[in-house]
């Protein structure tokens, strides 16, 4: 190869030779893209794909307020606070959640110790009714106290939301009231958990 270059050096380094060699290398470089170019192209394609995937992924609502705004359409949380009637039936008049809800803007929140009739005006006018399992329902002689009362309320007023709560950790977990009522929580749950339930059911 070296002997060939020496013998033909005058032709190779002439104008024609240099031109032909230049064209040959230019053509070769165009037909074989470098690895860097290919990697850059692949990276760009991946970025486009990832961006499309991210933009198409729905962003979940993270707060109860946002869920209420979405589910209630034009209604907003403040108007729901102004209009929703909430009733607690609890023989413990020192239970503070009703007062806390009222202070949080749910102005039509009230608490009564028990009911003499399922047609009590406060029951009829309330949309969300919280029933303590112990100590209530006695005036209507329910054997299961609050469980019996809650069951009767839900059967009579299926459009209302009846929620059970209790300080007891033991009890009949298979009682029919637990199956037909709308929710249940511990009496010592944080007040914001009660408010989350109110917000969730307020516009339904």
Number of C-alpha atoms within 10 A of each C-alpha: 5 7 8 8 12 10 10 11 12 11 12 16 13 10 10 11 14 13 12 12 12 12 11 11 10 11 10 11 10 9 8 8 10 10 9 9 10 11 11 11 12 11 12 12 12 12 12 11 11 12 11 11 10 11 9 9 8 7 8 8 10 8 9 15 15 14 14 20 14 13 14 15 9 9 13 16 18 10 12 18 21 12 13 20 21 26 21 25 25 24 17 14 12 10 14 11 21 23 15 16 21 15 11 12 15 24 16 16 22 18 22 14 14 20 19 11 11 15 12 10 10 18 21 11 14 18 22 23 26 23 27 28 23 18 17 26 27 17 12 15 12 14 11 19 19 26 25 20 26 28 21 16 21 19 14 12 15 12 11 21 22 23 24 24 21 19 13 11 6 7 9 9 9 8 13 13 23 17 11 15 21 17 14 17 14 15 17 12 13 10 14 13 13 21 18 14 18 24 20 14 16 20 17 12
